[in-house]
């Protein structure tokens, strides 16, 4: 589980760096974009950590209702951060926070979906 969590952290930060690098040709260096992306990425990582914790608790205790509680804790975090980014950073910061939310998803898609397919092709299995 620790390796899975560390891999997700690594690929989330790589995705955030790629999103930042991709914005430079369009926006130059924009502090509002960077702050929104950082806020969204932090929420994505925090949400992922909460999801792992709650999932482990559900499996070990058998209390399925904890999954709903975890969801009700994680969902407002996204809304609050998006609202704060839009309110204090403007449109660019708000859009960047949405991209930051996606960094964790992109990391999971890459590490669990695309990366295994790439490694199978290189070994000649696919």
C-alpha positions as MATLAB code, in Angstrom:
seq = 'XXXXXXXXXXXXXXXXXXXXXXXXXXXXXXXXXXXXXXXXXXXXXXXXXXXXXXXXXXXXXXXXXXXXXXXXXXXXXXXXXXXXXXXXXXXXXXXXXXXXXXXXXXXXXXXXXXXXXXXXXXXXXX';
ca = [
       0.000    0.000    0.000;
       2.869    2.387    0.788;
       4.423    1.872   -2.658;
       1.056    2.544   -4.294;
       0.675    5.748   -2.274;
       4.226    6.926   -3.028;
       3.856    6.157   -6.745;
       0.613    8.115   -6.845;
       2.267   11.031   -5.050;
       5.185   10.984   -7.478;
       3.019   10.861  -10.591;
       0.644   13.507   -9.213;
       3.539   15.923   -8.766;
       4.848   15.064  -12.237;
       1.397   15.738  -13.711;
       1.254   19.089  -11.899;
       4.693   20.017  -13.245;
       3.577   19.080  -16.772;
       0.413   21.181  -16.424;
       2.543   24.113  -15.255;
       5.031   23.653  -18.086;
       2.173   23.440  -20.579;
       0.763   26.745  -19.380;
       3.982   28.701  -19.877;
       3.649   29.111  -23.678;
       0.081   30.403  -23.230;
       0.240   32.415  -20.008;
       3.979   32.994  -19.548;
       4.699   32.623  -15.831;
       1.416   33.373  -14.082;
       1.377   33.329  -10.296;
      -2.413   32.994  -10.101;
      -2.260   29.892  -12.310;
       0.538   28.406  -10.209;
      -1.328   29.043   -6.950;
      -4.553   27.535   -8.297;
      -2.715   24.500   -9.635;
      -0.895   24.042   -6.328;
      -4.139   24.359   -4.339;
      -5.928   21.865   -6.573;
      -3.029   19.426   -6.439;
      -2.884   19.641   -2.631;
      -6.611   18.942   -2.378;
      -6.244   16.035   -4.781;
      -3.463   14.516   -2.675;
      -5.324   15.119    0.585;
      -8.473   13.590   -0.846;
      -6.531   10.560   -2.027;
      -5.006   10.098    1.437;
      -8.434   10.337    3.052;
      -9.807    7.841    0.532;
      -7.051    5.341    1.347;
      -7.552    5.778    5.082;
     -11.322    5.372    4.894;
     -11.033    2.397    2.545;
      -8.652    0.678    4.940;
     -11.033    1.355    7.844;
     -14.025   -0.001    5.918;
     -12.163   -3.190    5.038;
     -10.775   -3.783    8.532;
     -13.902   -2.902   10.519;
     -16.629   -3.836    8.034;
     -18.442   -0.537    8.640;
     -19.638    0.335    5.156;
     -21.172    3.621    6.253;
     -17.659    5.026    6.746;
     -17.328    5.177    2.956;
     -20.210    7.667    2.814;
     -18.716    9.718    5.610;
     -15.380    9.805    3.782;
     -17.116   10.975    0.631;
     -18.994   13.682    2.551;
     -15.682   14.888    3.990;
     -13.807   14.865    0.673;
     -16.417   16.424   -1.614;
     -16.748   19.795    0.172;
     -12.963   20.228    0.106;
     -13.065   20.473   -3.674;
     -15.898   22.994   -3.625;
     -14.320   25.170   -0.956;
     -10.933   25.307   -2.680;
     -12.516   26.027   -6.072;
     -14.638   28.805   -4.552;
     -11.654   30.365   -2.776;
      -9.541   30.223   -5.930;
     -12.278   31.861   -7.995;
     -13.009   34.457   -5.315;
      -9.470   35.546   -4.558;
      -7.490   34.504   -7.631;
      -9.956   35.006  -10.447;
     -10.830   32.873  -13.422;
      -7.294   31.704  -14.196;
      -6.749   30.550  -10.619;
     -10.115   28.776  -10.581;
      -9.464   26.925  -13.836;
      -5.991   25.999  -12.624;
      -7.485   24.557   -9.433;
      -9.735   22.346  -11.578;
      -6.646   21.144  -13.436;
      -4.991   20.540  -10.072;
      -7.929   18.356   -9.050;
      -7.293   16.291  -12.161;
      -3.592   15.683  -11.397;
      -4.381   12.885   -8.962;
      -6.727   11.248  -11.446;
      -4.118   11.576  -14.195;
      -1.539    9.944  -11.922;
      -3.830    7.000  -11.197;
      -4.705    6.584  -14.871;
      -1.041    6.582  -15.812;
       0.297    4.375  -13.019;
      -2.507    1.797  -13.084;
      -3.752    1.968  -16.641;
      -1.199    3.176  -19.139;
       2.104    2.262  -17.500;
       1.352   -1.493  -17.233;
       0.322   -1.549  -20.905;
       3.562    0.164  -21.905;
       5.675   -2.283  -19.912;
       3.845   -5.279  -21.470;
       4.547   -3.971  -24.976;
       8.224   -3.550  -24.215;
       8.438   -7.151  -22.973;
       6.600   -8.381  -26.052;
       3.512   -9.573  -24.162;
       0.967   -7.235  -25.754;
];
